[in-house]
């Protein structure tokens, strides 16, 4: 999907999220250089969360979600739902260290499924509507905000 340049940095970050999401799900094939055991996957996703997901969530919420929420009721509702999914993902990831060995595969799968669904919703629905509805000046403002926040 063609992304407006204001959303391109965020969309690029989604690629790593989708790979991580797939890695965590049941039946995932081995990926070169990626962990293969459940314990190693847990450590990987905890590190990925700290280094990538947390800053990504802050970026989206401070820029895209804030602007969308101020623009239309439909975009605001979607932004609120996506932000609620951020909180749910944080909750699911933060309890992974306490998961028993028996429960860990299902807990990882749950994180992976929600993360994949969340990213696909943002990309296929929310970002599409956002770039169609926001006027050019708002998209320029969004681009400036994303660049400032990423600097």
Secondary structure, DSSP 8 states (H G I E B T S, - for coil): ----HHHHHHHHHHHHHHHHHHHHSTT----TTS--SHHHHHHHHHHHIIIIIHHHHHHHIIIIIHHHHHH-HHHHHHHHHHHHHHHHHHHHHHTGGG--HHHHHHHHHHHHHHHHHHHHHIIIIIHHHHHHHS-HHHHHHHHHHHHHHH-
